[in-house]
């Protein structure tokens, strides 16, 4: 039987239009995710690296860009290691 995410009651979907709308301004999106996900603990060098990565040309889909930014925030050492 094939697996479909919409049949999984625990599947997560990104539906926050704010995240998707901010993908066109990576600096603002990273600042927003810093507050929402990391409680303001991301360092300036970490934010700069995430923004540089967000400015790649092959990330054209806004939803994919929002997922990518959230992923980069959540794997950053500033997010993972709470001080």
Secondary structure, 3 states (H helix, E strand, C coil): CCCCHHHCCCCCCCCCHHHHHHHHCHHHHHHHHHHHCCCCCCCHHHHHHHHHHHCCCCCCCHHHHHHHHHHHHHHCHHHHCCC
